[in-house]
Amino acid sequence: MAALTPLAAPAAGVPPAGTRITEGTNHWREAMVLDQKRQVISGTNEALAAAIRRGADLRVYTEFRHNEHVDPKSTNRELIREVTDFRVTYLLDDRWVAGVINLRQPISLPDGFGPRPSMSFFLYNQNGDQAIARPFLDGGPTPGKMGPAPLDDHADMPKYHQLDAWDTGTNAPSSNFVYEFETYRFMVCDDWQEVCAHDAGGRVVSGSVEALADEFSRGREVKVAIGGLCDDVAPGGAAAPAHEVFVHCGSCYYYTEQKRFMAASHPAVRVRPAIPLRYESKGWDFGWLMPRSDGHVARWLLDPYTLKFNRSDRRHAMRWFVR
């Protein structure tokens, strides 16, 4: 099965770049494709950013060989296809896209799970830069120190290029890297409809809260884009790039007399805003949000180093989408 190149035909069974893929009522298409050197060979950065700005869901298709990525000691050169679901997406400076996996436990292919329970908060940027933050959940020993750490030895994985390492041996190590996948196919499901936008004070600037309430009452899914959600992750009050974080909502509620809409979010991973988006020591956390249509966002955030929860709230401009 040949890897995708600018002139090559797609691998057998893989739709050509740009194909619209129907999944029930959802339609997936490729907004951009990168080759192994992370050069754009189909679509554009602008097309990807425009889709995410409209609330589109993001998945990334990649290809790699078992003995190059999973088990370097193996003689199995089988090509593996992977599609990863990035259910938290970032739009930075209204032009740069990054996505974070927010629900994944580490998988040990092909048999099961990794050696320790943790979250695998993999992060991909639109240019193919990648990262991993791994908060452990088992309360194991944490002999490490906070801050930069030596790079791991990846001599047996020549396609893996580690850029840095942070907080090794603590409860929440992270690192930034590039793995040279055979291809990167950024796929979007662009069928969300924006029905309400308001500023941090709750002043509606487009659509209406009533329209949002009507649509969710019909059983439609809800997603919210929260402006500046990670501003307070920036160090020492440093200015952060303008950004929106898009996160799916689960249970939603509407107070019919007060005309206020609120939702319980899926887990959100907050990362210090930067282009490209990267993990670093104390530069990220995760937790749950309760956004409300008057600009109020209640936060139940988990410190990944201590696994202690902290309550807080902020006010943010938001855009609400339904599907």
Buried (B, 14 or more C-beta within 10 A) or exposed (E): EEBBEEEEEBBEEBBEBEEEEEEEEEEBBBBBBBBBEBEBBBBEBEBBBBBBBBBBBBBBBBBBBBBBBBBBEEEEEEBBBEEBEBBBBBBBEEBBBBBBBBEBEBEEEEEEEEEEEBBBBBBBBBBBBBBBBBBBEEEEEBEBEBEEBEBEEBEEBEBBBBEBBBBBEBBBBBBBBBBBBBBBBBBBBBBBBBBBBBBBEBEBEEBBBBBBBBBBEEEBBBBBBBBBBBBEBBEEEEEBBEBBBBBBBEEBEBEEEEEBBBBBBBBBBBBBBBBBBBBBBBBBBBBBBBBBBBBBBBBBBBBBBEBEEEEEEBBBBBBBBBB
